[in-house]
Amino acid sequence: MKSSSHHKMCWSQALLTSWALLLVQLLCLEAVPISMDKTKVKEPEKTPEEPPANVDTGLHYDRYLREVIDFLEKDQHFREKLHNTDMEDIKQGKLAKELDFVSHHVRTKLDELKRQEVNRLRTLIKAKQDLEGGNDIAVDHQALLKQFEYLNHMNPHTFEVDDLDRLIKSATNDLENYDKERHDEFKKYEMMKEHDRREHLKTLDEDERKKEEEHYEEMRKKHADHPKVNHPGSHNQLKEVWEEADGLDPEDFDPKTFFNLHDTNGDGFFDEQELEALFTKELEKIYDPTNEEDDMVEMEEERLRMREHVMNEVDSNKDRLVSLDEFLVATKKKEFLEPDSWETLEQNQAYTDEEMREFEEHLAQQEQDLNLKAVDLQKQRDELERQQEQLNAQKVELQQAVEHMERLKSQKVEPPPEVHVEGNAFPEIHAVENQLHLEQLAPEAPQDTLQEHHEQQNEVLTQHGLPQTHQDLPPGHQEAAQGQHNLP
């Protein structure tokens, strides 16, 4: 079945290798000699020897790990101790104690590597703080270094026994958990794919839903209809690789020669990648990237299951490597010649009904939380828009006030002075208003009316101790008023 477009997963072809694999690849002097029938196998052309390519472990301290190993490999004493130390002892830290006996120049270089690694981590921590907006906050780098367990953060300057011990244990633990994490990711992927299918069915009417279900069952049956899959690591499975991939006569199958042919880096061990490469022919029986019913994510999970099974059966010392001796011992077991049938993924559902129920409940809770957050964000948005409208209104009012002031300034209008008397003040503007009012009345009002109004005005002025005025009268009436004023 093809993967959902919303949940496309990228699976790296390069798999993690263990600490033991890294040590052995870099420190072994030569591969285990293999006797070969030169009449059956072409002798490869001699090429200049090159160190085997190292696969990235995927650990965030991969580069540091490799550099430490590279320099330890240069010390003869440490190299000899490695060859004489059991893998379990390496994991328990016994090898780390030999660090005290390595040469001075190696220790000096290891000190430099550690200082560089500490500085790299500090840079990463600062970058993370900056991204999270905490660039104004004082950062205690020494305290934050505690999260990197493969380093002794109490001493950031020199590489000590504790550093090597931490590095070995961290790498071993991280790599042992890697397969479990991949299985968990695959389980979530499968449950999400089933969840999406169910949600899609809810959007269809009855007829469309029936057609979709029929198509789904048809694809499942089509995917399950494939040639028999050989038991991984069995005689039949390896002999099929010998014949189809290597182009050799199946009747001349030889385990030792087979091991040499597929130990591609020539280190005398099958690592995880080399083992998984042996299952390609079996996987091609089940999966085709051009088929709608075949999911390539499921193919990689099937490859992982096959490799784990062979490791559990063959890797007797549990160092995540298959030596020639371990391989030859396994080829003599009854299980190698008469294995049980292999159950593929379609026969082993990755999750239980209970796990699916819990997964969907978790998704429903996440959706509810997101909806609540969406409602809260909408309220915040509405409030911001309301505040923005208020600011815009205030801006308009301010702009109008500024424009009004500019108009007054351009007209050069100055406020008239006030006339102050004891107890009262009469702005001259009142007199101006009265004059304008009289001028408006002058053309139409009779002389008696104007005279009466003028007398009332003078009476008010007299009461307030102000001199009487005749200028309020219109032209032609001021002389009459003056003559009236001079009468005895």
C-alpha positions as CSV (number, residue, x, y, z in Angstrom):
1,M,0.0,0.0,0.0
2,K,1.3,3.4,-0.9
3,S,2.0,5.8,1.9
4,S,-0.2,8.8,2.6
5,S,0.9,12.0,1.0
6,H,0.5,13.7,4.4
7,H,2.8,11.3,6.2
8,K,5.6,10.6,3.7
9,M,8.6,9.3,5.6
10,C,12.2,9.5,4.6
11,W,14.2,6.4,5.6
12,S,18.0,6.7,5.4
13,Q,19.8,3.8,3.6
14,A,22.8,4.3,5.8
15,L,22.2,2.5,9.1
16,L,23.9,3.1,12.4
17,T,27.0,1.0,13.2
18,S,28.0,0.2,16.8
19,W,30.9,1.4,18.8
20,A,32.4,-2.0,18.4
21,L,32.1,-1.9,14.6
22,L,33.9,1.5,14.5
23,L,36.7,0.2,16.7
24,V,37.2,-3.0,14.7
25,Q,37.0,-1.3,11.3
26,L,39.6,1.2,12.2
27,L,41.9,-0.9,14.3
28,C,42.1,-4.3,12.6
29,L,45.3,-4.8,10.7
30,E,43.9,-7.1,8.1
31,A,40.9,-9.1,7.1
32,V,40.6,-12.8,8.1
33,P,42.1,-14.8,5.2
34,I,39.6,-16.7,3.2
35,S,40.3,-19.7,1.0
36,M,38.7,-19.4,-2.4
37,D,38.2,-21.7,-5.4
38,K,39.7,-19.6,-8.1
39,T,38.0,-21.7,-10.8
40,K,34.6,-20.6,-9.5
41,V,35.3,-17.0,-8.6
42,K,37.0,-14.4,-10.7
43,E,40.0,-12.9,-9.0
44,P,39.4,-9.1,-8.7
45,E,41.9,-6.8,-10.2
46,K,44.4,-5.5,-7.7
47,T,43.8,-1.9,-6.8
48,P,45.7,0.3,-4.3
49,E,44.5,-0.4,-0.8
50,E,42.3,2.3,0.7
51,P,40.8,2.5,4.1
52,P,37.2,1.3,4.3
53,A,34.6,4.0,4.0
54,N,33.0,4.7,7.3
55,V,29.2,5.0,7.5
56,D,27.9,7.9,9.5
57,T,26.5,6.5,12.8
58,G,23.8,9.1,12.9
59,L,24.9,10.3,16.3
60,H,25.2,14.0,16.9
61,Y,28.7,13.4,18.1
62,D,29.7,11.1,15.2
63,R,32.6,13.3,14.0
64,Y,34.0,13.6,17.5
65,L,33.7,9.8,18.0
66,R,35.5,9.0,14.8
67,E,38.3,11.5,15.5
68,V,38.9,10.0,18.9
69,I,39.1,6.5,17.5
70,D,41.4,7.6,14.7
71,F,44.0,8.9,17.2
72,L,43.6,6.0,19.6
73,E,44.3,3.7,16.7
74,K,47.7,5.4,16.2
75,D,48.9,4.2,19.7
76,Q,50.4,0.7,19.5
77,H,49.7,-0.1,23.2
78,F,46.1,0.8,22.9
79,R,45.7,-1.2,19.7
80,E,47.1,-4.3,21.3
81,K,44.8,-4.0,24.4
82,L,41.8,-3.6,22.1
83,H,42.5,-7.0,20.4
84,N,42.9,-8.7,23.7
85,T,39.8,-7.1,25.4
86,D,36.4,-8.8,25.3
87,M,33.5,-6.8,23.9
88,E,31.6,-6.9,27.2
89,D,34.7,-5.5,29.0
90,I,34.8,-2.7,26.5
91,K,31.2,-1.8,27.2
92,Q,31.9,-1.9,31.0
93,G,34.8,0.6,30.7
94,K,37.8,-1.6,31.2
95,L,39.4,-0.5,27.9
96,A,39.0,3.1,28.9
97,K,41.5,2.7,31.8
98,E,44.2,1.9,29.2
99,L,44.1,5.6,28.1
100,D,46.6,6.4,30.9
101,F,49.2,4.5,29.0
102,V,48.9,6.0,25.5
103,S,51.7,8.2,24.2
104,H,51.9,11.9,25.1
105,H,51.3,13.3,21.6
106,V,48.1,11.2,21.3
107,R,46.8,12.5,24.6
108,T,47.7,16.1,23.5
109,K,45.6,15.6,20.4
110,L,42.7,14.1,22.3
111,D,42.8,17.2,24.6
112,E,42.5,19.4,21.6
113,L,39.6,17.4,20.2
114,K,37.7,17.7,23.4
115,R,38.2,21.5,23.6
116,Q,37.0,21.8,20.0
117,E,33.9,19.6,20.8
118,V,33.1,21.7,23.9
119,N,33.4,24.9,21.9
120,R,31.1,23.4,19.2
121,L,28.5,22.5,21.8
122,R,28.7,26.0,23.3
123,T,28.1,27.5,19.9
124,L,25.1,25.3,19.3
125,I,23.7,26.2,22.7
126,K,24.1,29.9,22.0
127,A,22.5,29.5,18.6
128,K,19.5,27.7,20.1
129,Q,19.2,30.5,22.7
130,D,19.2,33.1,20.0
131,L,16.6,31.3,18.0
132,E,14.4,31.1,21.1
133,G,14.7,34.8,21.7
134,G,16.8,34.5,24.7
135,N,19.8,36.3,23.4
136,D,19.5,38.9,26.2
137,I,19.6,36.2,28.9
138,A,22.9,35.2,30.5
139,V,23.6,31.5,29.5
140,D,25.3,29.1,31.9
141,H,27.1,27.0,29.2
142,Q,28.7,24.8,31.9
143,A,25.4,23.8,33.3
144,L,23.9,23.2,29.8
145,L,26.8,20.9,28.9
146,K,25.4,18.4,31.4
147,Q,22.9,17.2,28.9
148,F,25.7,15.8,26.7
149,E,26.5,12.7,28.6
150,Y,29.4,11.6,26.4
151,L,31.5,14.4,27.8
152,N,32.9,15.1,31.2
153,H,31.6,18.7,31.5
154,M,33.4,19.3,34.7
155,N,36.7,19.4,32.9
156,P,36.3,21.0,29.4
157,H,40.0,21.2,28.7
158,T,41.6,17.7,28.9
159,F,40.6,14.3,27.6
160,E,40.6,11.8,30.6
161,V,39.7,8.2,31.2
162,D,36.2,9.3,32.2
163,D,35.7,10.9,28.8
164,L,36.6,7.7,26.9
165,D,34.4,5.7,29.3
166,R,31.5,8.1,28.8
167,L,32.0,8.0,25.0
168,I,31.9,4.2,24.8
169,K,28.8,3.9,27.0
170,S,26.9,6.7,25.4
171,A,27.6,5.3,21.9
172,T,26.7,1.8,22.9
173,N,23.4,2.8,24.6
174,D,22.4,5.2,21.8
175,L,23.0,2.6,19.1
176,E,21.2,-0.2,21.0
177,N,18.1,2.0,21.3
178,Y,18.1,2.9,17.6
179,D,16.3,-0.1,16.3
180,K,13.6,0.3,19.0
181,E,13.1,3.9,18.0
182,R,12.7,2.9,14.3
183,H,10.1,0.2,15.2
184,D,8.2,2.8,17.2
185,E,8.3,5.3,14.3
186,F,7.0,2.6,12.0
187,K,4.2,1.7,14.3
188,K,3.0,5.3,14.4
189,Y,3.3,5.6,10.7
190,E,1.1,2.5,10.2
191,M,-1.5,3.8,12.7
192,M,-1.6,7.2,11.1
193,K,-2.1,5.6,7.7
194,E,-5.0,3.6,9.0
195,H,-6.4,6.7,10.8
196,D,-6.3,8.7,7.6
197,R,-8.1,5.9,5.7
198,R,-10.9,5.8,8.2
199,E,-11.3,9.5,8.2
200,H,-11.5,9.5,4.4
201,L,-14.2,6.9,4.5
202,K,-16.3,9.2,6.8
203,T,-16.4,11.8,4.0
204,L,-17.9,9.4,1.5
205,D,-21.5,8.4,0.9
206,E,-22.6,4.8,1.3
207,D,-21.9,3.7,-2.3
208,E,-18.5,5.5,-2.5
209,R,-17.5,4.0,0.9
210,K,-18.4,0.5,-0.3
211,K,-16.2,0.9,-3.5
212,E,-13.3,2.3,-1.4
213,E,-13.5,-0.7,1.0
214,E,-13.5,-3.1,-1.9
215,H,-10.5,-1.5,-3.5
216,Y,-8.7,-1.6,-0.2
217,E,-9.3,-5.3,0.2
218,E,-8.2,-5.9,-3.4
219,M,-4.9,-4.1,-2.9
220,R,-4.3,-6.1,0.3
221,K,-4.8,-9.4,-1.5
222,K,-2.7,-8.3,-4.4
223,H,0.2,-7.3,-2.1
224,A,0.0,-10.6,-0.2
225,D,0.1,-12.6,-3.5
226,H,3.9,-12.9,-4.0
227,P,6.4,-15.8,-4.3
228,K,7.5,-17.6,-1.2
229,V,10.0,-15.7,1.0
230,N,12.9,-17.7,2.2
231,H,13.8,-17.6,5.9
232,P,16.5,-14.8,6.3
233,G,19.9,-16.3,6.8
234,S,18.9,-19.8,5.9
235,H,20.7,-22.1,3.4
236,N,18.0,-21.5,0.7
237,Q,18.1,-17.7,1.1
238,L,21.9,-17.4,0.9
239,K,22.1,-19.9,-2.0
240,E,19.6,-17.8,-3.9
241,V,21.8,-14.8,-3.5
242,W,24.8,-16.9,-4.5
243,E,23.0,-17.9,-7.7
244,E,21.1,-14.8,-8.7
245,A,23.2,-11.9,-7.4
246,D,26.7,-13.5,-7.6
247,G,26.0,-15.5,-10.8
248,L,27.5,-18.7,-9.4
249,D,26.5,-22.3,-9.6
250,P,24.1,-23.1,-6.7
251,E,25.6,-26.6,-6.5
252,D,29.0,-25.1,-5.6
253,F,27.7,-23.0,-2.7
254,D,30.5,-22.5,-0.1
255,P,29.8,-20.6,3.1
256,K,33.3,-19.3,3.5
257,T,33.5,-18.0,-0.1
258,F,30.1,-16.5,0.3
259,F,31.2,-14.6,3.4
260,N,34.3,-13.3,1.6
261,L,32.2,-12.1,-1.4
262,H,29.7,-10.1,0.8
263,D,32.2,-8.8,3.3
264,T,32.4,-5.7,1.1
265,N,34.8,-3.7,3.3
266,G,37.0,-6.7,3.9
267,D,37.2,-6.3,7.7
268,G,36.4,-9.9,8.5
269,F,32.9,-9.2,9.8
270,F,29.3,-8.8,8.5
271,D,28.1,-5.5,9.8
272,E,24.4,-4.4,9.8
273,Q,24.6,-2.9,6.4
274,E,26.3,-5.8,4.8
275,L,23.7,-8.2,6.3
276,E,20.8,-6.1,5.1
277,A,22.2,-6.1,1.6
278,L,21.7,-9.9,1.6
279,F,17.9,-9.6,1.8
280,T,17.4,-7.4,-1.3
281,K,16.4,-10.4,-3.5
282,E,13.8,-11.5,-0.9
283,L,12.4,-8.0,-0.6
284,E,12.0,-7.7,-4.3
285,K,9.6,-10.6,-4.2
286,I,7.2,-8.6,-2.0
287,Y,7.7,-5.0,-2.9
288,D,7.8,-3.1,-6.2
289,P,7.9,0.7,-6.1
290,T,5.7,0.9,-9.2
291,N,2.8,-1.0,-7.6
292,E,0.1,0.9,-5.8
293,E,-0.3,-1.8,-3.2
294,D,3.4,-1.8,-2.2
295,D,4.6,0.6,0.4
296,M,8.4,1.3,0.4
297,V,8.3,2.4,4.1
298,E,7.0,-1.1,4.9
299,M,9.8,-2.6,2.8
300,E,12.5,-1.0,5.0
301,E,10.7,-2.2,8.1
302,E,10.8,-5.7,6.7
303,R,14.5,-5.4,5.9
304,L,15.1,-4.3,9.5
305,R,13.1,-7.3,10.9
306,M,15.2,-9.7,8.8
307,R,18.5,-8.2,9.9
308,E,17.4,-8.3,13.6
309,H,16.4,-11.9,13.2
310,V,19.7,-13.0,11.8
311,M,21.7,-11.0,14.4
312,N,19.7,-12.7,17.2
313,E,20.4,-16.1,15.7
314,V,24.1,-15.7,14.6
315,D,25.7,-12.9,16.7
316,S,26.6,-15.0,19.7
317,N,28.7,-12.4,21.6
318,K,26.0,-9.6,20.9
319,D,28.5,-7.1,19.5
320,R,26.2,-6.3,16.6
321,L,28.7,-7.9,14.2
322,V,28.8,-11.3,12.6
323,S,32.4,-12.7,12.5
324,L,33.4,-15.5,10.1
325,D,33.5,-18.0,12.9
326,E,30.0,-17.1,14.0
327,F,28.7,-17.3,10.4
328,L,30.3,-20.7,9.8
329,V,28.9,-22.1,13.1
330,A,25.4,-20.9,12.1
331,T,25.6,-22.6,8.7
332,K,26.0,-26.0,10.5
333,K,22.8,-25.7,12.6
334,K,19.6,-27.5,11.8
335,E,17.8,-24.2,11.6
336,F,20.1,-23.2,8.7
337,L,19.2,-26.2,6.6
338,E,15.5,-26.7,7.7
339,P,14.2,-23.3,8.8
340,D,10.7,-22.4,9.7
341,S,8.6,-20.3,7.3
342,W,9.1,-16.6,7.4
343,E,6.0,-14.5,8.3
344,T,6.1,-11.2,6.5
345,L,4.6,-7.9,7.7
346,E,1.2,-8.4,6.2
347,Q,0.9,-11.4,8.5
348,N,2.1,-9.5,11.5
349,Q,0.1,-6.3,12.2
350,A,2.4,-3.6,13.6
351,Y,-0.1,-2.5,16.3
352,T,-2.8,-3.9,18.4
353,D,-6.4,-2.8,18.5
354,E,-5.9,-1.2,21.9
355,E,-2.8,0.7,20.6
356,M,-4.9,2.0,17.7
357,R,-7.7,3.1,20.1
358,E,-5.2,5.0,22.3
359,F,-3.6,6.5,19.3
360,E,-6.8,7.9,17.9
361,E,-7.8,9.2,21.3
362,H,-4.5,11.0,21.5
363,L,-5.1,12.5,18.0
364,A,-8.6,13.6,19.1
365,Q,-7.1,15.3,22.2
366,Q,-4.5,17.0,20.1
367,E,-7.2,18.3,17.7
368,Q,-9.2,19.6,20.6
369,D,-6.2,21.4,22.0
370,L,-5.5,22.9,18.6
371,N,-9.1,24.1,18.2
372,L,-9.0,25.8,21.7
373,K,-5.7,27.5,20.7
374,A,-7.3,28.6,17.4
375,V,-10.3,30.1,19.3
376,D,-7.9,31.9,21.7
377,L,-5.8,33.2,18.8
378,Q,-8.9,34.5,17.0
379,K,-10.0,36.4,20.1
380,Q,-6.5,37.9,20.4
381,R,-6.7,38.8,16.7
382,D,-10.1,40.5,17.2
383,E,-8.9,42.4,20.2
384,L,-5.8,43.6,18.2
385,E,-8.0,44.7,15.3
386,R,-10.3,46.6,17.7
387,Q,-7.3,48.4,19.2
388,Q,-6.0,49.1,15.7
389,E,-9.3,50.7,14.8
390,Q,-9.1,52.9,18.0
391,L,-5.6,53.9,17.1
392,N,-6.6,54.7,13.5
393,A,-9.5,56.9,14.8
394,Q,-7.1,58.8,17.2
395,K,-4.7,59.2,14.3
396,V,-7.4,60.8,12.2
397,E,-8.4,63.2,15.0
398,L,-4.8,64.2,15.6
399,Q,-4.3,64.8,11.9
400,Q,-7.4,67.0,11.8
401,A,-6.2,69.0,14.8
402,V,-2.8,69.5,13.2
403,E,-4.5,70.7,9.9
404,H,-6.6,73.1,11.9
405,M,-3.6,74.6,13.6
406,E,-1.8,74.9,10.3
407,R,-4.8,76.8,8.8
408,L,-4.8,79.2,11.8
409,K,-1.1,79.7,11.5
410,S,-1.3,80.4,7.7
411,Q,-4.1,83.1,8.3
412,K,-1.9,84.7,11.0
413,V,-4.9,85.3,13.3
414,E,-3.9,86.6,16.7
415,P,-6.3,86.7,19.6
416,P,-7.4,90.3,20.5
417,P,-6.2,91.8,23.8
418,E,-8.5,92.0,26.8
419,V,-9.6,95.3,28.5
420,H,-9.2,94.9,32.2
421,V,-11.1,97.0,34.8
422,E,-11.7,96.5,38.4
423,G,-13.6,93.4,38.9
424,N,-14.5,92.8,35.2
425,A,-12.9,92.4,31.8
426,F,-14.7,93.0,28.5
427,P,-12.9,91.8,25.4
428,E,-13.0,94.3,22.7
429,I,-14.3,91.5,20.4
430,H,-17.8,92.1,22.1
431,A,-17.8,95.6,20.9
432,V,-16.8,94.5,17.4
433,E,-19.6,92.0,17.4
434,N,-22.1,94.7,18.5
435,Q,-20.8,96.9,15.8
436,L,-21.2,94.2,13.1
437,H,-24.7,93.6,14.4
438,L,-25.6,97.3,14.2
439,E,-24.1,97.5,10.7
440,Q,-26.3,94.6,9.6
441,L,-29.3,96.4,11.0
442,A,-28.3,99.9,9.8
443,P,-29.5,99.7,6.2
444,E,-33.0,98.6,7.2
445,A,-33.6,99.8,10.8
446,P,-35.2,103.2,11.4
447,Q,-33.2,105.9,13.1
448,D,-35.2,105.8,16.3
449,T,-34.5,102.2,16.8
450,L,-30.8,102.7,16.2
451,Q,-30.7,105.6,18.6
452,E,-32.5,103.7,21.3
453,H,-30.1,100.8,20.9
454,H,-27.1,103.2,21.2
455,E,-28.5,104.8,24.3
456,Q,-28.9,101.4,25.9
457,Q,-25.3,100.5,25.1
458,N,-24.0,103.8,26.6
459,E,-26.0,103.2,29.7
460,V,-24.3,99.8,30.2
461,L,-20.9,101.4,29.7
462,T,-21.6,104.2,32.2
463,Q,-22.6,101.6,34.8
464,H,-19.3,100.0,34.5
465,G,-17.3,103.3,34.5
466,L,-16.4,103.2,30.8
467,P,-16.6,106.2,28.5
468,Q,-19.5,106.3,26.1
469,T,-18.9,105.8,22.5
470,H,-20.5,106.9,19.3
471,Q,-18.6,104.6,16.9
472,D,-21.1,101.9,17.3
473,L,-23.6,104.0,15.3
474,P,-23.7,103.8,11.6
475,P,-22.3,106.7,9.5
476,G,-24.8,109.7,9.4
477,H,-26.1,108.9,12.9
478,Q,-23.0,109.8,14.9
479,E,-23.5,113.6,14.4
480,A,-27.1,113.4,15.7
481,A,-25.9,111.5,18.7
482,Q,-23.2,114.0,19.4
483,G,-25.6,117.0,19.1
484,Q,-27.9,115.2,21.5
485,H,-25.1,114.7,23.9
486,N,-24.3,118.4,23.9
487,L,-27.8,119.6,24.8
488,P,-28.1,121.2,28.3
